[in-house]
């Protein structure tokens, strides 16, 4: 099997490439690159003290699960571009990666033009870090924690569509709470998404799933990158969320609909 993945260059994205490479004969990885020190180096995130503090915690959680960035296996071919450049690439640049058996998108920029048309036609899989249709847009698991609704921390595995995070859903993947703080709990959702997706690709179960349309009437938040400000992050820290607080919130959470068979 050949797999093409459109992703980024943080440790969690590198981890997915390695996992896909382990079950494929050849993997093509198109990486949109940002700084690997967000908050400390000005890039897609502003360099401010509160952002540095926030992303120090994110990186701590990420490295707990995935270690640091590193080289890729021999059966992976890569193309690296600046984040946001993906939709500017021509078919000629990506030609080798356009004859795969499966296409996966995780953490890429919003895809437009000929490429999204191609990927939709190929039934590409998108990993949305958030429980759709309740939380859609950017940083969904942050906003679920901000709203003190940890039951909505998770991932949605869905078919890619031209609209942002609104393709037919295949299943949800959720983290279980053990002794994690909010940052580890949120990163554990990434782990749930990756383990479940790779397992269901390998077993063939993924290809037998029927898509479920998203019901936008139940949406709780639709967020953009511009909503993630210093003031909001400072307010998040002021909540003082702990493992005990998360456990209490989960215990009191209301029932809501998940796409079955979900992964927990």
Buried (B, 14 or more C-beta within 10 A) or exposed (E): EBBBBBBBBBBBBBBBBBBBBEBBEBBBBBBBBBBBBBBBEEBEBBBBEBBBEBBBBBBEBBBBBBEEBEEBEEEBBBBEBEBEEBBEBEEEEBEEBBEBBBBBBBBBBEBEEEBBEBBBEBBBBBBBBBBBBBBBBBBBBBBBBBEBBBBBBBBBBBBBBEEBBBBBBBBBBBBEBEEBBBBBBBBBBBBBBBEBBBBBBBEEBBEEBEEBEBEEEEBBBBBEEEBBBEEBBBEBEEEEBEBEBBBEBBEEEEEEEBBEEBBE
